[in-house]
Amino acid sequence: MTGGFPTGVSWSAVTPHLGQGAAQAIEDGVVLAECLAAYGDHEEAFTAYSERRYERCKLIVESSVAIGEYEMDPASHPDFDHAGLTQRVLETMAQPL
């Protein structure tokens, strides 16, 4: 991508299994604004932004994929704890950015 920086759904694209796409786009905007305000250099700001967002976005993406795989073939995942995983993600998302 030339001349831009991915945010929102373009940065943390997720399946709809946790309903987090719009929430992550909002969080991305907040964190990006904070990083741009805190750093004089855009490269530093984007690095800080990526570092702050990575683990949180990774949790949502990986959890959404796991839920989707389970929903497509529950018999292949007999021990999958859909409710437990969803609860863990939502508890994490309730934490401050």
Number of C-alpha atoms within 10 A of each C-alpha: 5 4 4 6 10 10 18 16 16 11 16 21 17 22 17 13 17 18 12 22 19 13 12 23 17 15 16 24 14 13 19 21 13 14 21 17 12 13 13 10 11 13 11 14 20 17 11 18 21 18 11 16 18 12 11 16 20 13 15 26 20 13 21 22 17 17 21 17 13 18 14 11 10 13 10 11 13 9 9 14 12 14 10 10 16 17 12 13 18 14 10 14 18 9 7 5 12
